[in-house]
Amino acid sequence: MAEDLIIIGSGPAGLTAAIYTAREDFKPLVITGLSSGGQLLLTTKVENYPAFPDGIDGPELVESMRKQAEKFGARFANEDVVDIDFSSKPIKIKTSSGEYEANAVIIATGASAKWLGIPSEQKYIGKGISGCATCDAPFFKGKNVVVVGGGDTAMEDSLFLTKFVESVTIVHRRGEFRASKIMQGRVLSNPKIKVIWDSEVAEVLGNGKVTGVKIKNVKSGEVTEMNVDGVFVAIGYAPNTKFLQGKLKLDEQGYIITKDEVLTDIEGVFVAGDVSDRKYRQAITAAGSGSKAALEARAYIQELNYEKKG
């Protein structure tokens, strides 16, 4: 028998959708993904989520959301979705270990920060390495930090960081930025920002937390060390939509194209969170879109059940 609603994803968007729909007794099934919880799991402290004046650890916030959803009757399957068929109803969902059917689906698989891919990097994520300047900048007040990247995101992050840090050093592997001219102008004229061109971060140094980086010039091969307190990786985000290619309308970067924020061009398929949000990427905006998707899904399922009874 098909589920009324399956939610794919278990970050703030998916869990908020689960809380809303479970509270109305839809008993949603949440397919969490094998690495459940979203990007909040990489955040040691969340200080800008309402109702937590002293802040809350990212994993703790996710766990609280999940418990709240479970309290109202949401169920969880710790699996990855590998394929989905929207061509007939009910919708067919294939996971890493089974198959499900659903009358409605909310896709909330999020987006993942692109990382540098160096061995020392993963050890220090959340301990001085961040993929979100707007989330973590206040933790680096008066510190010296590095930003890696050369696009608009790197420019925006660098300018934002100057409100908090002592200095920003942008490390860019090319001899010119890819960012818009206006953003470049703002960065290059800011006295708190300097740029190291034609270079890459080869290694992150630390002793439990970040203490410095090794920077390699890609032309000469010369390696230098630099003392810093933080590294902000700003080379972009990748929406988690590989399983949706050819199934839903995606933009050139892979984000789901929506209408009215959470609706797709397929009846009964809704979207929430960073999987369609290339701009804000905040826990609170993801949670807000999760509630919107839940309300749209509720109306759709109620109408569907009414038609069946009729």
C-alpha positions in Angstrom: 0.0 0.0 0.0 1.3 3.4 -0.9 2.3 5.9 1.7 0.3 9.1 1.8 3.6 11.1 2.0 7.3 10.4 1.8 9.8 13.1 2.7 13.2 12.7 1.2 15.9 14.4 3.3 16.4 15.0 7.0 17.9 18.5 7.5 15.8 21.4 8.8 13.6 21.5 5.7 12.7 17.8 5.8 12.3 17.6 9.5 10.1 20.6 9.7 7.9 19.2 6.9 7.8 16.0 9.0 6.7 17.8 12.2 3.9 19.7 10.4 2.5 16.7 8.5 2.9 14.2 11.4 1.1 16.6 13.7 -1.9 16.4 11.4 -1.7 12.6 11.5 -0.4 11.9 8.0 2.3 9.7 9.5 4.9 10.7 6.9 7.8 8.4 6.1 11.1 10.3 6.1 13.9 8.7 4.0 16.9 10.3 5.8 19.8 9.4 3.6 22.7 7.4 5.0 24.3 10.7 6.2 21.2 12.2 7.8 20.8 15.6 9.3 22.2 17.9 6.6 24.8 20.6 6.9 23.9 21.4 10.5 25.8 18.3 11.5 29.0 20.1 10.4 28.2 23.2 12.6 29.4 23.2 16.1 27.3 26.1 17.3 24.2 27.7 15.9 23.6 31.1 17.4 21.1 32.6 15.0 18.2 30.0 15.2 15.3 31.5 17.1 14.5 30.4 20.7 18.1 29.5 21.6 19.6 32.6 23.2 22.8 30.7 24.3 23.1 28.9 20.9 22.8 25.2 20.3 25.1 22.7 18.7 24.0 21.8 15.1 23.7 18.0 15.8 21.6 18.7 18.9 19.2 21.0 17.0 18.8 18.3 14.3 18.2 15.6 17.0 15.6 17.8 18.7 13.7 18.3 15.4 13.7 14.6 14.8 12.4 13.7 18.3 9.6 16.3 17.8 8.6 14.7 14.5 8.8 11.2 16.0 6.6 12.4 18.9 3.8 13.2 16.4 4.2 9.9 14.5 6.7 10.4 11.8 8.7 7.3 10.8 12.3 7.2 9.6 14.2 5.0 7.1 18.0 5.5 7.1 18.5 4.9 3.5 19.6 6.7 0.3 17.2 7.3 -2.6 18.9 6.0 -5.8 16.0 6.4 -8.2 12.5 7.8 -8.5 9.7 7.3 -11.0 7.2 10.2 -11.3 5.6 8.9 -14.5 2.7 7.1 -12.8 0.8 7.3 -9.6 1.6 6.3 -6.9 5.2 7.6 -7.2 7.8 4.9 -7.0 10.9 5.4 -5.0 13.9 3.1 -5.0 16.4 3.3 -2.2 19.7 1.6 -1.3 17.8 -1.2 0.4 14.2 -1.3 -0.8 11.3 0.2 -2.7 8.5 2.5 -1.6 5.4 4.0 -3.2 3.9 7.4 -2.2 0.9 9.5 -3.2 2.9 12.7 -2.5 6.6 13.5 -2.1 8.5 16.3 -0.5 12.1 16.6 -1.8 14.4 18.1 0.8 17.8 16.6 0.0 19.7 19.9 0.5 22.9 21.0 -1.0 26.5 20.2 0.0 29.4 22.6 0.2 32.2 21.8 -2.2 35.3 21.1 -0.3 39.0 21.3 -1.2 39.6 17.6 -1.2 42.8 17.6 0.8 43.5 15.0 3.5 43.7 17.4 6.4 40.5 19.2 5.6 37.9 16.8 7.0 39.7 16.7 10.4 39.1 20.4 10.9 35.6 21.0 9.6 33.8 22.6 12.5 37.1 23.2 14.2 38.3 26.2 12.2 37.2 25.1 8.7 33.8 26.4 7.5 31.7 26.3 4.4 29.4 29.1 5.6 30.7 32.5 6.4 27.3 33.9 7.3 26.9 31.1 9.8 30.3 31.1 11.5 31.9 34.5 11.1 31.0 35.7 14.6 33.2 32.9 16.1 36.2 34.5 14.5 36.0 38.0 16.0 39.5 39.6 15.9 41.0 36.6 14.2 42.9 36.2 10.9 41.3 34.0 8.3 41.7 32.6 4.8 39.0 32.4 2.2 39.4 30.0 -0.7 37.7 30.9 -4.0 37.4 33.4 -6.7 33.7 33.7 -7.5 30.9 35.9 -6.2 30.4 33.6 -3.2 34.1 34.1 -2.2 33.8 37.9 -2.6 30.5 38.1 -0.6 32.0 35.9 2.2 35.2 37.9 2.4 33.3 41.2 2.6 31.0 39.8 5.3 33.9 38.4 7.3 35.5 41.9 7.5 32.8 42.9 9.9 34.2 40.5 12.4 37.7 39.5 11.7 41.1 41.2 11.9 42.1 40.2 8.3 41.0 38.2 5.4 43.4 36.6 2.9 41.8 35.3 -0.3 43.7 32.4 -1.9 42.8 31.9 -5.5 44.3 29.4 -7.9 44.1 31.8 -10.9 45.5 35.2 -11.7 42.1 36.9 -11.8 38.7 36.5 -10.1 35.6 35.0 -11.8 33.4 37.2 -9.8 31.4 40.2 -11.1 33.4 43.4 -11.6 31.5 45.3 -8.9 32.2 42.6 -6.3 35.9 42.5 -7.3 36.1 46.2 -6.9 34.6 46.1 -3.4 37.0 43.3 -2.3 40.2 44.8 -3.9 39.5 48.2 -2.3 38.9 46.8 1.2 41.9 47.4 3.5 41.2 44.3 5.5 41.4 42.0 2.5 44.5 40.9 0.7 44.8 38.3 -2.2 47.3 35.6 -2.9 47.0 34.8 -6.6 47.9 31.6 -8.6 47.8 29.6 -5.4 46.0 26.9 -3.5 45.7 25.7 0.1 47.8 22.5 0.1 47.4 21.6 3.7 45.6 22.7 6.8 47.6 22.8 10.0 46.4 22.5 13.5 46.4 20.9 17.0 42.8 20.1 17.6 41.8 23.4 15.8 43.1 25.3 12.8 46.4 27.1 13.5 47.6 27.7 9.9 47.8 26.6 6.3 50.4 25.6 3.7 49.9 27.6 0.5 51.3 26.3 -2.8 51.9 28.5 -5.8 50.5 26.5 -8.7 53.0 28.1 -11.2 56.3 27.8 -9.3 55.4 25.0 -6.9 56.7 27.0 -4.0 55.1 26.2 -0.6 54.8 28.7 2.2 53.2 28.5 5.6 50.8 31.1 7.0 49.4 31.4 10.6 45.6 31.7 10.5 42.7 30.9 12.8 40.2 29.9 10.3 39.7 28.7 6.7 36.4 29.5 4.8 35.9 27.4 1.7 33.9 29.3 -0.8 34.1 27.4 -4.0 30.4 26.8 -4.3 27.6 24.4 -3.4 26.3 21.3 -5.2 22.6 20.5 -4.8 21.9 16.8 -4.0 19.9 16.1 -7.1 21.8 13.4 -9.0 18.9 11.0 -8.6 16.6 13.6 -10.1 18.4 14.2 -13.4 16.0 13.7 -16.2 13.1 13.4 -13.7 12.5 17.0 -12.7 13.3 20.4 -14.1 16.8 21.4 -12.8 18.7 24.6 -13.6 22.3 24.6 -15.0 23.7 24.1 -11.5 21.4 21.2 -10.6 19.0 23.2 -8.3 15.3 22.2 -8.6 13.3 24.8 -10.5 10.1 25.6 -8.6 7.0 27.7 -9.0 5.4 29.5 -6.0 8.5 28.5 -4.0 7.7 24.8 -3.3 5.7 23.5 -6.2 7.1 21.6 -9.1 5.7 20.9 -12.5 4.7 17.4 -11.4 1.4 17.1 -9.4 2.0 15.8 -5.9 5.8 16.6 -5.9 6.9 19.4 -3.6 10.3 20.9 -2.7 11.8 22.4 0.4 15.1 23.8 1.5 18.6 24.2 0.0 17.9 21.8 -2.9 16.1 24.7 -4.6 17.6 27.6 -2.7 20.9 28.9 -4.2 20.8 32.2 -2.4 20.0 32.0 1.4 21.1 28.5 2.5 20.2 29.1 6.2 18.6 26.6 8.7 15.8 29.0 9.4 14.9 29.6 5.7 15.1 25.8 5.1 12.7 25.2 8.0 10.4 27.9 6.7 10.2 26.3 3.2 9.7 22.9 4.9 6.5 24.2 6.6 5.3 25.6 3.2 5.9 22.4 1.4 4.1 20.5 4.2 1.0 22.8 3.9 0.9 22.3 0.2 1.3 18.6 0.5 -1.5 18.5 3.1 -3.9 20.3 0.8 -3.0 18.0 -2.1 -3.4 14.7 0.0 -6.7 15.9 1.5 -8.0 16.6 -2.0 -6.8 13.3 -3.3 -8.4 11.4 -0.4 -11.7 13.4 -0.9 -11.7 12.4 -4.6 -11.1 8.7 -3.7 -14.0 8.7 -1.3 -16.2 10.4 -3.9 
